[in-house]
């Protein structure tokens, strides 16, 4: 238990009683972390997919011994 928790009390308990209907600061921080993790994963996958597409198109332009250039 941190100093602020001892001084101010548990924010989840306070959110449940005093601020009914609102999420606690801890829950909000956890939600933001999950959203950030999800968003970064999507961005990383999009970058990897674009890099693959760029390599594939470059290979098509160059041509290979087993596949003639278009």
N, C-alpha and C positions, 0 to 999 in steps of 0.2 A: 504494500500500500504506500503510495507516494505521499509527499508532503501536502500537495494540493488536495488529494483525496481526504487526508485527515483534516485539513482546514475547511474544505468546502463540502465534503461528503461525496458519496458515490453519484456520478452524473447519470448513470442509468436509472438508479432509484429516483433521483430527482426528476428526471425526464418523465418517468412513469407517474409520478404523483403531481408535482407542481406544474409541469409543462405537458399535461395530458394531450395526446394526439401528435406530439412532436418527437422526433427521434433524438436520442442522446448524442453527445459529441463523440463518444466511443463508437456507437453504431454508425454514425455518419462517416467517421474516419475509415472504419472497416469497409463500408460500402464503396467509398472513393478508391480505396486500395484495390478492391475487386474489379471495379470498373476500369481502373488504369491498367491492371494486369490484362484484362480482356482486350482493351483497346490496343495495347502494345502488341499483343499476339496477332491481332488482325493486321496491324500495320506491317509487322515483320513478315507475315505470310504474303501480303500483297507485294512487298519489296522482292521477296524471293521468287514469286511468280513472275513478276515483271523482268527480273534478271534472267530467269529461264527463257522467257519469251524472246528477250533481246539476243541471247546466245543462239537460240534456235533459228531466229531470222538471219543472224549473221552467218550461221553455218549454211543456210539455204542460199545466201548470196554468194558465198565463197564456192560452194559445191564440194562434194567429196568424191572419192574414187568410186564409191558404190551408189551415189545418187547424183545425177547430173544437175548442174545449176539451172535454174529456171530463167 
